[in-house]
Amino acid sequence: MTRTDEEERLAHELARQLLLDAVLEQSSDIHLVPERTDGVVRYRIDGKLQEISRHPHRTLSSLLRALKHMARLDPDVTTSPQGGTLPIDALGRQYELRVGTMPTCYGESLTLRLTEPLGDAAVLRAGPAGLGFEGEDLRRLERMFTVPYGLTIVTGATGCGKTSTIYAGLAWLADQTQGHISIRTLEDPLERAIDGVIQTAVDAAGDFNYVQGIKAVLMNDLDALYCGEIPNAETARLLLQTALTGHRVISQLHAPDVAAALTRLRELVEQPYLIGMGLAGVAAQRLVRRLCPGCRITQQAPARWQDRLETDQIWGPGRCDKCRQTGYRGRTVVAETVPGDDETVCHAVSRGMATEDLRALLREQGYRSLEQHAMTLVADGVTSLEEAVRVAFTA
């Protein structure tokens, strides 16, 4: 069955409207998925997928072809994955969307990832403070980015905002230093451009991987380096060596909290005592949804939580059109930060303290946990108890 010119035109109009609506809704992702009887379009808003519309299979297929054409992908390839980028102008700003296709049992699916507007330097120059970091967590994190040398680890699960925090920190550092230091990155993928930062794309599974990139960048008059991840022991060793030779180094680890990240780093490093010598600090984070200020309602806190909350009255989600009847609008960070110059913590890590014992030690040393920060946000009416428990509690 062939598609008419009119169908193609309407599909392109629908695709453009879909992208504009996603920007207006402040979505992070768009999912177009075929199902058994029809196809569904979902936006990820504040970390949750929400169904937006359903279409007949033919309409969804035409919509996918239009988006693939806009992203310069082959519209006739439907049985193997493709990937690319799609630049758009929306609301007077430029965005670049990451596009991926995948065959499924009911046909081809397509996902688009929206990033912050390209060229909107103010979004990044605000630094971690603009993402919700505050108080002692903000001061520690800013110090991790500005110490003369040392390795900073930002940790958390996929989708918790680690890359946004690091990009904001790098842009803030570039703005603070006014171009007087050389800041470079090694990324896979390279998600967006940052003014004042020299960025390089690597292929983590190819010949020019993180290890090769680190060795190469050290020959280019480096002051600060962001390495997208620490996939193996060799990368960890090189990053610590780079930090110990007088460079600021930032990277990511996938771990639920600071204690687990420190344990994972120790497992990767053959000489754990180097962690205490080269670590600038570790920041763990997650994202909780903010209660909609237009419809939030007061609630009685469950008795078993009142001691931790230090109150018996809390706020919960209501329903209104502004939040699409979800009770939430926007997200904010839940953070845990530990500086690298705490000798008690570093000694415990180097001698192999178990993760659970390390968590207890961090509390004894006075560092606020993710759970404690989440409870503060509940008590302050920023988020709900249900959201805090869902996101911040590891058990």
LOKE-958733 format. One line per 8 residues: number of its first residue (from 1); their letters; for each residue x, y, z of C-alpha. Coordinates in Angstrom, 3 decimals, m for minus. Example, Ala and Ser with C-alpha at 12.3 -4.5 7.8 and 13.67 -1.06 7.14 Angstrom:
! LOKE-958733
1) AS) 12.300/m4.500/7.800  13.670/m1.060/7.140
END
This chain:
! LOKE-958733
1) MTRTDEEE) 0.000/0.000/0.000  1.622/3.261/m1.144  1.414/6.569/0.640  0.070/9.596/m1.178  1.773/12.984/m1.265  m1.039/14.306/0.914  m0.371/11.602/3.527  3.321/12.504/3.550
9) RLAHELAR) 2.524/16.194/3.967  0.103/15.555/6.816  2.601/13.221/8.488  5.293/15.928/8.412  2.850/18.455/9.873  1.899/16.004/12.624  5.593/15.338/13.339  6.361/19.043/13.689
17) QLLLDAVL) 3.374/19.541/15.987  4.420/16.529/18.064  7.897/17.996/18.595  6.533/21.451/19.447  4.060/20.020/21.952  6.860/17.999/23.586  8.923/21.172/24.041  5.915/23.022/25.465
25) EQSSDIHL) 5.314/20.175/27.935  9.018/20.229/28.922  9.367/16.564/28.009  12.716/14.819/28.158  11.774/11.988/25.762  9.182/11.096/23.135  8.209/7.448/22.545  6.348/6.237/19.448
33) VPERTDGV) 5.505/2.575/19.942  3.362/0.182/17.876  1.104/m2.109/19.883  m1.186/m4.985/18.939  m4.194/m2.962/17.737  m2.777/0.548/17.231  0.184/2.777/18.079  0.815/5.036/21.074
41) VRYRIDGK) 2.723/8.294/21.574  4.088/8.962/25.054  6.047/11.882/26.516  8.356/11.469/29.494  7.462/14.391/31.757  9.181/14.824/35.118  10.625/11.329/34.777  7.291/9.574/34.134
49) LQEISRHP) 5.951/8.342/30.780  2.514/9.775/30.015  0.279/8.668/27.164  m0.464/11.570/24.808  m2.304/10.035/21.853  m3.124/6.836/19.970  m3.108/6.351/16.213  m3.874/3.626/13.668
57) HRTLSSLL) m0.802/1.639/12.619  m0.732/3.329/9.205  m0.721/6.817/10.761  2.021/5.870/13.238  4.091/4.363/10.419  3.738/7.582/8.382  4.721/9.617/11.435  7.825/7.481/11.973
65) RALKHMAR) 8.826/7.866/8.307  8.479/11.645/8.578  10.622/11.824/11.728  13.252/9.498/10.233  13.377/11.673/7.119  13.822/14.794/9.273  16.663/13.054/11.146  18.307/11.944/7.853
73) LDPDVTTS) 17.742/8.271/8.612  16.736/5.750/5.944  12.911/5.599/6.104  12.836/2.246/4.293  14.977/0.446/6.900  12.570/m0.891/9.523  14.069/m4.221/10.646  17.370/m2.991/12.121
81) PQGGTLPI) 18.157/m0.140/14.557  19.182/3.310/13.363  20.388/6.363/15.248  20.914/10.030/14.505  20.143/13.609/15.510  17.344/15.997/14.619  17.874/19.761/15.037  14.709/21.835/15.488
89) DALGRQYE) 13.702/25.429/16.202  10.956/25.767/18.791  9.765/28.814/20.712  12.643/30.847/19.296  15.297/28.436/20.584  17.377/25.711/18.986  17.192/22.117/20.202  19.007/19.005/19.056
97) LRVGTMPT) 17.152/15.720/19.539  18.814/12.323/19.723  16.850/9.819/17.638  16.846/6.023/17.877  14.749/3.366/16.149  14.219/m0.262/17.152  12.270/m3.132/15.548  9.575/m4.681/17.758
105) CYGESLTL) 7.135/m7.569/17.385  4.422/m5.141/16.161  6.612/m2.972/13.941  9.200/m0.263/14.320  9.414/1.994/17.389  11.138/5.378/17.620  12.443/7.347/20.601  13.601/10.972/20.693
113) RLTEPLGD) 15.642/12.475/23.550  15.373/16.243/24.043  18.296/18.167/25.517  18.496/21.717/26.837  18.363/24.374/24.100  21.602/24.650/22.133  23.415/27.909/22.717  21.419/28.683/25.870
121) AAVLRAGP) 24.543/29.252/27.948  22.598/30.754/30.845  20.987/27.355/31.485  24.429/25.953/32.255  26.333/28.938/33.645  24.118/28.941/36.732  26.031/25.786/37.673  24.776/23.155/40.127
129) AGLGFEGE) 22.789/25.809/42.001  20.492/26.089/38.992  19.696/22.375/39.252  18.548/22.490/42.873  21.783/21.895/44.793  21.898/24.081/47.886  23.553/24.569/51.255  26.480/22.388/52.191
137) DLRRLERM) 25.907/20.056/49.224  26.285/22.988/46.813  29.409/24.303/48.548  31.043/20.870/48.506  30.179/20.248/44.863  31.471/23.636/43.731  34.688/23.004/45.641  35.076/19.617/43.898
145) FTVPYGLT) 35.040/21.453/40.549  37.473/24.160/41.652  40.152/22.310/43.650  43.559/22.500/41.916  43.652/18.727/41.418  41.739/15.591/42.299  39.151/13.122/41.016  35.462/14.010/41.426
153) IVTGATGC) 32.891/11.235/41.018  29.214/11.934/40.287  27.127/8.826/40.821  23.547/7.653/40.495  21.272/5.526/38.349  20.598/6.075/34.643  18.377/9.112/34.119  19.066/10.757/37.488
161) GKTSTIYA) 20.682/13.868/35.981  24.390/13.076/36.431  25.379/14.419/33.007  23.326/17.597/33.494  25.080/18.215/36.819  28.510/17.704/35.275  27.718/19.882/32.246  26.454/22.613/34.562
169) GLAWLADQ) 29.603/22.296/36.683  31.885/22.486/33.644  30.045/25.499/32.202  30.155/27.200/35.601  33.898/26.447/35.873  34.532/27.829/32.379  32.591/30.972/33.250  34.395/31.401/36.593
177) TQGHISIR) 37.868/30.985/35.057  37.120/33.154/32.001  39.051/30.943/29.590  42.248/30.911/31.648  42.302/27.114/32.000  42.044/24.321/29.434  38.906/22.218/30.037  38.472/19.102/27.902
185) TLEDPLER) 35.991/16.246/27.756  35.879/12.673/26.464  32.276/11.604/25.839  30.280/8.729/24.366  27.933/10.115/23.160  28.672/13.830/23.050  25.276/15.158/24.138  25.581/18.929/23.733
193) AIDGVIQT) 28.121/21.698/23.215  29.409/23.782/26.141  30.948/27.201/25.536  34.553/27.385/26.744  35.004/23.592/26.866  36.905/21.511/24.279  34.827/18.384/23.726  35.829/15.146/22.026
201) AVDAAGDF) 33.645/12.180/21.105  35.079/8.713/21.786  33.828/5.210/21.033  33.854/3.269/24.293  33.780/m0.038/22.402  36.096/1.016/19.560  39.756/1.817/18.963  39.536/5.421/20.183
209) NYVQGIKA) 38.052/4.608/23.586  38.345/6.306/26.977  41.801/4.861/27.676  43.170/6.056/24.337  41.449/9.401/24.817  42.959/9.980/28.260  46.458/9.186/26.984  45.991/11.550/24.039
217) VLMNDLDA) 44.485/14.436/25.972  47.365/14.481/28.466  49.600/15.591/25.589  47.432/18.664/24.958  48.178/21.026/27.873  45.292/19.910/30.075  43.962/21.593/33.234  40.586/19.890/33.741
225) LYCGEIPN) 39.144/16.710/32.218  35.661/15.215/32.168  35.653/11.521/31.262  32.134/10.272/30.510  32.399/7.084/32.558  34.778/4.638/34.266  34.069/1.329/32.512  37.094/m0.645/33.725
233) AETARLLL) 40.123/m0.767/36.004  42.524/0.699/33.429  40.360/3.794/32.996  40.101/4.206/36.787  43.884/3.898/37.166  44.578/6.471/34.433  42.068/8.951/35.846  43.554/8.711/39.336
241) QTALTGHR) 47.051/9.117/37.908  45.857/12.146/35.956  44.385/13.639/39.139  47.545/12.933/41.133  49.713/14.671/38.533  47.965/17.993/39.094  44.744/17.920/37.071  41.069/18.315/37.904
249) VISQLHAP) 39.248/15.162/36.786  35.496/14.536/36.772  33.762/11.291/35.879  30.660/9.165/36.444  30.002/5.852/38.145  26.747/3.892/38.255  26.102/3.298/41.971  23.117/4.047/44.240
257) DVAAALTR) 24.907/6.314/46.719  28.281/7.637/47.862  29.206/4.551/49.914  28.509/2.200/47.000  30.466/4.446/44.625  33.484/4.450/46.925  33.290/0.658/47.212  33.084/0.329/43.422
265) LRELVEQP) 36.055/2.660/42.944  38.090/0.622/45.432  37.282/m2.546/43.470  38.549/m0.900/40.271  41.815/0.441/41.736  44.680/m1.987/42.364  46.201/0.323/44.987  43.275/1.581/47.133
273) YLIGMGLA) 45.472/3.941/49.153  45.647/6.124/46.010  41.966/6.978/46.490  42.734/8.968/49.635  45.560/10.760/47.831  43.699/11.619/44.632  40.012/11.918/45.481  38.412/15.386/45.396
281) GVAAQRLV) 34.989/14.113/46.405  31.901/12.095/45.530  28.386/13.368/44.829  25.369/11.063/44.550  22.050/12.260/43.243  18.508/11.354/42.245  15.575/13.395/40.951  12.210/13.754/42.667
289) RRLCPGCR) 9.122/15.356/41.193  8.050/18.691/42.670  4.506/19.041/43.921  2.408/21.298/41.719  2.089/24.583/43.673  m1.334/25.183/42.157  m3.065/22.092/43.510  m1.011/20.528/46.306
297) ITQQAPAR) m3.043/19.539/49.362  m2.268/19.070/53.042  m2.176/15.547/54.439  m1.674/13.790/57.750  1.753/12.175/57.805  1.646/8.424/58.552  2.530/7.812/62.207  5.602/5.722/61.387
305) WQDRLETD) 7.151/8.626/59.431  6.398/11.481/61.818  9.591/11.159/63.848  11.764/11.261/60.732  9.800/14.162/59.274  9.585/16.017/62.609  6.018/16.995/61.706  2.602/15.380/61.447
313) QIWGPGRC) 1.356/17.573/58.583  2.768/17.269/55.070  1.790/18.178/51.507  0.559/15.740/48.878  m0.411/15.841/45.189  m3.713/17.283/44.018  m5.009/17.471/40.453  m5.282/20.376/38.044
321) DKCRQTGY) m4.878/21.196/34.355  m1.508/22.894/34.884  0.084/19.578/35.938  m1.942/17.385/33.555  m3.814/15.949/36.562  m0.612/14.374/37.939  m0.085/16.593/40.992  3.536/17.315/40.039
329) RGRTVVAE) 5.360/19.940/37.971  9.118/19.838/37.428  11.816/17.984/39.326  14.558/18.811/41.795  17.681/17.065/42.964  18.138/14.870/46.027  21.838/14.896/46.871  24.534/13.355/49.032
337) TVPGDDET) 28.055/14.809/48.939  31.258/13.755/50.655  34.592/15.596/50.212  37.750/13.683/49.414  39.787/15.223/52.248  37.923/13.338/55.012  40.779/11.136/56.248  38.497/8.921/58.343
345) VCHAVSRG) 36.337/8.024/55.340  39.271/7.558/52.960  41.073/5.306/55.453  37.938/3.186/55.825  37.669/2.840/52.046  41.323/1.879/51.581  41.174/m0.833/54.245  38.115/m2.427/52.651
353) MATEDLRA) 35.198/m1.429/54.873  31.929/m3.008/53.684  29.405/m0.751/51.963  26.794/m0.918/54.742  29.406/m0.112/57.388  30.660/2.733/55.215  27.123/4.160/55.018  26.935/4.093/58.823
361) LLREQGYR) 30.324/5.810/59.070  29.208/8.600/56.734  26.223/9.272/59.001  28.523/9.298/62.058  30.711/11.839/60.266  27.682/14.074/59.803  27.056/13.681/56.078  23.397/13.863/55.051
369) SLEQHAMT) 22.125/10.803/53.175  19.849/10.781/50.152  17.029/9.557/52.379  17.571/12.362/54.891  17.602/14.999/52.157  14.405/13.523/50.671  12.689/13.714/54.065  13.702/17.386/54.308
377) LVADGVTS) 12.074/18.054/50.937  8.881/16.352/52.149  8.828/18.357/55.383  9.379/21.567/53.378  6.463/20.784/51.053  8.645/20.425/47.941  7.669/16.828/47.197  5.348/14.152/48.550
385) LEEAVRVA) 6.220/11.351/50.943  5.298/8.745/48.318  7.622/10.332/45.756  10.482/10.614/48.252  10.191/6.980/49.270  9.931/5.822/45.641  13.019/7.680/44.528  15.394/8.067/47.465
393) FTA) 15.115/4.944/49.590  17.465/2.148/48.508  15.844/m0.573/50.634
END
